[in-house]
Amino acid sequence: MTFASAPVVTVLLCAAAYLGGSVLFAIPISRAWQLPDPRAQGSTNPGATNVFRSGGWAPATLTLMLDAGKGWLPVWAAQQWGLSTTVQAAVALCAVTGHMIPVFYRFKGGKGVATALGAGLALAHTTTLLMAAVWLLVMWRWRISAMASLVAVLSGPLLSALLQPHTLPVFSLLALLVLVRHRNNLIRMAQGRETRF
């Protein structure tokens, strides 16, 4: 790639990552399974956990895979173009931001955990797999999805600092974004009102 083309590809990939992230797969999948709109039932979050509550493992697993895929794919594309780690991180953040404030749904989206998972797998798979292990452990112990997501995402900066320090800035920003999106869950957990899985 020539130097002149790199900024153009970067802008295009960031835009594509945001637009792809703006597709909330929980909604069309729920429609295909003839399930309630995830934004109007359960936690009202358009994500895999809420789809599971209404439809079980099959639609929830598909939602998880597609939401993760829209985070993984643009970062992988940036890697194939030979773009820097900084650009890859920017693309990842655009994908997660798209899920959180989607242009296709009046900027009202989800928590971004699955999309961050996919982006993280492309950026730093070792760190991300350990974060997934943390999620499973917390979920097994307390059965609260929001708690598991928060602990796992907040472990990201520490794990990345120890294992892959060059990814620390992006994991720190992802943790901050997800933490902000979980502010209502934090309030409910403090009050003992957060729904168990």
C-alpha positions in Angstrom: 0.0 0.0 0.0 1.3 3.5 -0.8 1.5 6.1 1.9 -1.1 8.2 0.0 -3.7 5.4 0.0 -3.4 4.5 3.7 -5.4 7.5 5.1 -8.2 6.8 2.6 -8.4 3.1 3.5 -8.3 4.1 7.2 -11.3 6.4 6.8 -13.2 3.9 4.8 -12.6 1.1 7.3 -13.6 3.3 10.2 -16.8 4.3 8.5 -17.5 0.7 7.5 -16.8 -0.5 11.0 -19.2 2.0 12.5 -22.0 1.2 10.0 -21.5 -2.5 10.5 -21.5 -2.0 14.2 -24.8 -0.1 13.9 -26.6 -3.3 12.8 -28.1 -4.7 16.0 -28.4 -8.4 15.1 -30.6 -9.1 18.1 -33.5 -7.3 16.5 -33.7 -9.1 13.1 -32.9 -12.5 14.7 -35.7 -12.0 17.2 -38.0 -11.2 14.4 -36.9 -14.3 12.4 -37.6 -16.5 15.5 -40.9 -14.6 16.1 -39.6 -13.4 19.5 -40.4 -10.2 21.3 -38.4 -7.1 20.4 -35.4 -7.3 22.8 -35.6 -3.6 23.3 -39.1 -4.0 24.9 -38.6 -7.0 27.2 -36.2 -8.3 29.8 -33.3 -6.0 30.3 -34.3 -4.1 27.1 -30.8 -4.5 25.9 -30.5 -5.7 22.2 -27.9 -8.3 22.9 -27.4 -12.1 23.1 -28.2 -12.4 26.8 -31.6 -10.8 26.4 -32.3 -12.8 23.3 -31.6 -15.9 25.4 -34.2 -14.9 27.9 -36.9 -15.0 25.3 -35.7 -17.5 22.8 -33.1 -19.8 24.3 -29.6 -20.9 23.0 -30.1 -21.0 19.3 -31.0 -17.3 18.5 -28.8 -16.1 21.4 -25.7 -17.9 20.0 -26.3 -16.6 16.5 -26.7 -13.1 17.9 -23.5 -13.5 19.9 -21.6 -14.7 16.8 -22.8 -12.0 14.5 -22.2 -9.2 17.1 -18.7 -10.5 17.7 -18.2 -10.9 14.0 -18.9 -7.3 13.2 -16.2 -6.4 15.6 -13.7 -8.9 14.3 -14.1 -8.4 10.6 -13.1 -4.7 10.2 -10.1 -5.2 12.4 -9.0 -8.3 10.4 -9.5 -6.2 7.2 -7.2 -3.5 8.6 -4.6 -6.2 9.4 -4.8 -7.5 5.8 -4.2 -4.0 4.5 -1.1 -3.8 6.7 -2.4 -0.9 8.7 -0.8 0.0 12.1 -1.9 -1.2 15.4 -3.2 2.3 16.1 -5.4 2.2 13.1 -6.7 -1.3 14.0 -7.6 0.0 17.4 -9.4 3.0 15.9 -11.4 0.6 13.7 -12.2 -1.6 16.7 -13.5 1.4 18.6 -15.6 2.5 15.7 -17.3 -0.9 15.5 -18.0 -0.9 19.2 -19.3 2.7 19.1 -21.6 1.7 16.2 -23.2 -1.0 18.4 -23.6 1.5 21.3 -24.9 4.4 19.3 -26.2 2.9 16.1 -27.2 5.3 13.2 -29.9 2.8 12.1 -31.7 2.8 15.4 -31.8 6.4 16.4 -28.5 6.1 18.2 -30.0 3.9 20.9 -28.0 0.6 21.0 -26.6 -2.0 23.2 -23.7 -2.5 25.7 -21.1 -3.5 23.1 -19.6 -6.4 25.0 -19.9 -9.0 22.2 -18.6 -6.6 19.6 -15.7 -5.7 21.8 -15.0 -9.4 22.2 -14.8 -9.9 18.4 -12.6 -6.8 18.0 -10.4 -8.0 20.8 -10.0 -11.4 19.3 -8.6 -9.8 16.2 -6.4 -7.4 18.0 -5.0 -9.6 20.8 -6.5 -13.0 21.0 -4.6 -14.2 24.1 -5.7 -11.2 26.2 -9.3 -11.5 24.9 -9.5 -15.3 25.6 -8.4 -14.7 29.2 -11.1 -12.0 29.5 -13.6 -14.5 28.2 -12.4 -17.0 30.9 -13.0 -14.3 33.5 -16.5 -13.7 32.2 -17.3 -17.4 32.4 -15.9 -17.7 36.0 -17.9 -14.7 37.3 -21.0 -15.8 35.4 -20.7 -19.3 36.9 -20.3 -17.9 40.4 -22.9 -15.1 40.5 -25.2 -15.7 37.5 -25.3 -11.9 36.7 -24.5 -11.2 33.1 -23.8 -7.5 33.7 -21.4 -8.2 36.5 -19.6 -10.9 34.4 -19.3 -8.4 31.5 -18.0 -5.6 33.7 -15.4 -7.7 35.6 -14.2 -9.3 32.3 -13.9 -6.0 30.4 -12.2 -4.2 33.4 -9.7 -7.0 33.6 -8.7 -6.2 30.0 -6.3 -3.3 30.7 -4.5 -5.3 33.4 -4.2 -8.4 31.2 -3.1 -6.5 28.2 -0.5 -4.6 30.2 1.0 -7.9 31.4 0.7 -9.8 28.1 0.5 -7.5 25.2 1.4 -3.9 26.4 1.0 -2.3 22.9 -2.8 -3.0 23.1 -3.2 -1.4 26.6 -4.7 1.9 25.2 -7.4 0.2 23.2 -8.4 -2.2 26.0 -8.5 0.8 28.4 -10.8 2.7 26.1 -13.0 -0.3 25.5 -13.3 -0.8 29.2 -14.3 2.8 29.7 -16.9 2.7 27.0 -18.5 -0.5 28.3 -18.4 0.8 31.9 -20.3 3.9 30.9 -22.9 1.8 29.0 -23.4 -0.3 32.2 -24.0 2.6 34.5 -27.7 1.6 35.1 -26.6 -2.0 35.8 -24.1 -0.7 38.4 -26.9 1.2 40.1 -29.1 -1.9 40.1 -26.3 -4.1 41.4 -25.6 -1.7 44.2 -29.3 -1.8 45.1 -29.5 -5.6 44.8 -32.0 -5.4 42.0 -29.9 -6.7 39.0 -31.6 -9.7 37.3 -29.8 -13.0 37.7 -29.4 -15.3 34.6 
